[in-house]
């Protein structure tokens, strides 16, 4: 769920772009963002992807079930696009038409620009974590 919607109820077409980024990353990794908790170091799949991007090792995200039967450049392109779509800053997220052009290789994949205050602000992170936890608790109790 896009942070601007989860925290403030502000819904735009860029919320769909955010969601597309999550789904794209799930496709490449073969893992669910909601169920992925490999260690205490990562909150979710997206968190792992951002750390991998900062380390310069996006290939560690690719589902090993692909074996060697995939185009590495396309996998990296998809991950970079997913991370662009997942940018917590609404203004820094691309439009869906730009995403399509990047996927079709008609335009270069933009550099990931992060607003450090968004990830550096522990209060916002905790608010998102609490929102996520309350959402998953409500979802499982309704089943």
Buried (B, 14 or more C-beta within 10 A) or exposed (E): BBBBBBBEEEEEEBBEBBBBBBEBBBEBBEBEBBEBEEEEEBBBBBBBBBEBBEEEEBEEBBBEEEEEEEEEEEBBBBBBBBBBBBBBBBEBBBEBEBBBBBBEEEBEBEEBEBEEEBEEEEEBBEBBEEBBEEEEEEEEEEE
